């Protein structure tokens, strides 16, 4: 469930890292507390043909993702911020040159989820705390049942050593209504200078260079893929688990005001796909794939 892990760590730790900035005091405006957070973002990603290791054929993946805040951060109890979000994702799987009888057809997969992140700030202490919860439907949308719905939670704690360096740690409990697993994460945020920032947010390393207010360049790595429940030709529930890790170079250009155009290219590594029954007891396919290339383009709206 790499996508779930990404979002869990991102929400608990990116918000926590930003909360560690000097302006992040309980009575500051929301845009000062979370200065680097996007109001919304949408992007298209295409991963070129990834050859199977042990079978004939390859897989190409097209993705569209949209994430948006539902409101400005909400301050409650004086020093706790709540950040509600909504997310939609479409993933298209395109299998090429596979042998007859290959168990998975080309698929259009969807996910829709609601998130709630919380950050607790302390005026007189460098400690801060974060939490995150998500409810998600991930399916081919042919038939919706309880197998399509998962719930995830995460929590973390951070310490601001200085105005420029923040360290945090947390853990995500994923799919706690089903095949539950726990993912710990270590995170840091280091403002090297006015133009350079380096961070590690769970499985996502990030190095950013911003020469001026209109350009941003970055190197980053992040998990991709996801887990979806589908209905096969016999009407039975099956699970598709796509794993990948993407490493690339990205550039952002301010178009106007707070609207940015973002693009990136790189490699997909540690690729694999599993196809099984919903409980995972009957594994129909478990195949690793070679590395491939990906490209991404999208728009983001900065807060506020």
TATA-V341127 format. One line per field, one symbol per residue. phi: phi as a letter, one per 40 degrees, with the letter a starting at -180 (. if undefined). psi: psi as a letter, one per 20 degrees, with the letter a starting at -180 (. if undefined). burial: 1 if it has 9 or more other C-alpha atoms within 8 Angstrom, else 0. A space follows every 10 residues. Layout:
phi=???
psi=???
burial=???
This chain:
phi=.ccccdcccd ccbccccccc cdccbdcccd cccbcbccca ababbbbcdb cccbbchabb bbbbbbbacc acdbcbfgbb bbbcbbabbb bbcbcbfccd gdcbcdbbbb ababbbbbbb bbcbaccabb aaaabbbbac gcacacccbb bbbaaabbbc cacbbbbaaa abbbfccacc abbcabaabb ccacbbbbab bgcbcabbbb cacbbababa bacbgibbcb bcccgccbbb bbbabbbabb bbbccafbcb bbaabibbbf caabbacccg cbccaabcbc cabbbaaaba bccb
psi=lhgggghghg ghhgggghhj qhimqhjqqh ihgmhjppgq qpqpppprpo qqgirprrpq ppqpqppqqi rqpppqkgjp ppopqqqqpp pppoppkqqq jpiprpqoqq qpqpqoqppo qogjqiqrqq qqqqpqpori jhopahhipq pqqqqrqrpo haiipppqqa qpoplijcnq qporppqqoo nhahipppro ndjnqppppn haiiqpqqpq qqqabapqpr pahjjqpqpp opqqppprpq ppppgqdjpq pqqqqbqprl qqpqprrhij hnohpnpqqr qaqqqqqaqq oqp.
burial=1111110111 1111111111 1001110101 0111100111 1111111111 1100011111 1111111110 0010100011 1111111111 1111100100 0000001111 1111111111 1100011111 1111111111 0000001111 1111111111 1011111111 1111110001 0011111111 1100111111 1111111111 0000111111 1111111111 1000001111 1111111111 1111000111 1111111111 1111111100 0011111111 1111111111 1110
